[in-house]
Amino acid sequence: MGDISSPLAIIGGNCALQGFDHKGNDLFWTVTGDNVQSLALCDFDGDGKKELLVGSEDFDIRVFKEDEIVAEMTEIEKITSLCPMYGSRFGYALSNGTVGVYDKTARYWRIKSKNHAVSIHAFDLNSDGVCELITGWSNGKVSVDGSVQ
């Protein structure tokens, strides 16, 4: 994450993030805007280093480069899940059944379902070099890039 060279376990909680090394030393700490719901690593700015994506209860997705917020996107509900896709794109799920994809700070697409996304993952299903967003829904169905299969 940024210039921190040691592998860290990143933990989000009550308005804060902490990063612990394998010995339990607290090497990273910063404040977020609200309670953390989801975390993901993504090379958001294309510099070859991963930034930390943080989804929280205040409907915001924040991008941290070390302890600095470098981008912020506001959604319409709590962010429940984040997943890196490729490059600066990442998937997200909201508590109201919305899933979608951002490319940096621009919303690439989104859909809303009457069901809730249980899990989202990115995988190149058709071997075209571009990851699709795969969503598992509360009704047991699966969708790929928003189309129910």
PyMOL commands that set and color helices and strands:
alter all, ss='L'
color gray80, all
select strands_A, chain A and resi 9-12+16-20+26-31+36-42+51-56+60-65+68-74+79-84+89-94+98-103+106-112+117-123+132-137+142-144+147-148
alter strands_A, ss='S'
color yellow, strands_A
deselect
rebuild
show_as cartoon
